[in-house]
Amino acid sequence: MRRLFFYLFLIVFILNGCAKKEKIKETKRIPVEVAKVKIQEIEEVLKFTGTIRGKEQVQVFPKVGGKLIKYLVKEGDYVKKDDVIALIDRDITGFEYKPHKVLSPISGKVLKANLDKGSLLNPETPVAIVADTSSVKIKINVSEVDYPKLKIGDKAIIKVDAYPDKEFEGRLTKLDKYIDPYTRTAEAEIEVSNKEGLLIPGSFARITLFVGTHKALVIPLDALLRMPGTGSYYCFKVESDKAKKVFLKIGVIQDNFVEIKEGLSLEDLVIVSGQGALEEGTPVKPVSTPGVEMEVKKK
């Protein structure tokens, strides 16, 4: 009889211990905000860099050699076509010449005129740079893979280091009909209005070119994580009330969303906050992200 009571006590003790463990396990579920993988139309963009030039931009050369007498304009001045920019003394022994006039071949702003008085010049020496900066152009090289995506009139957003918080809007105005067989690229040109005069020729520009839209699987950008060292992208999704680490192949990052090409399926639940405390298999308690409709599905 004593042995029977002992076994009954032991069974009750074990069952009670298991229940406590289950309760402890339940209380250790980490609350995490989640969002569903969804389909969304996103804009397809291409990234380029280039150098800003005036709409028209030329180096001004003298027609004869000699010494620079003086400039008749200064940098920043506006000149019309055929205005005199500088005077040159031909200075040939035994002959007397009137000063040679160096004329501007276009109307525009004098960007550069910095030679010293008395500088020796020849017809290959540029005396000045003149440009029409009412709008500016940026040349880009387009790979043959991306070439079919472009069309005249495509919108471009331009950023420059001088104004890091400002965006300038332009359009694709030129696309060569020839792909260079050595570089496998075609030259294209973007034009940007420059009424404020903030875009300075010679500046480095970063261009985002919008070339169309397509539907894609997306997740909130907050869900996207990156492995240190390898740089591989991953996220945590909820599977059977546990965190599951999933490696991803991503596409376009736009606004607060990222395109997912591989790794997730429509309506998977991805964790968008609290990932720092997670590892593979961590019990989690999903809660809805503000503004996101959620339905937890056990798999």
Secondary structure by P-SEA (a helix, b strand, c coil): caaaaaaaaaaaaaaaaaaaaaaaaaaabbbbbbbcbbbbbbbbbbbbbbbbbccbbbbbbbccbbbbcccccccccccccccccccccccccccccccbbbbbccccccccccccccccccccccccccccccbbbbbbbbccccccccccbbbbbbbccccccbbbbbbbccccccccccccbbbbbbbbbcccccccccbbbbbbbbcbbbbbbbcccccccccccccbbbbbbbcccbbbbbbbbcccccccbbbbccccccccccccccccccccccbbbbbbcccbbbbbbcc
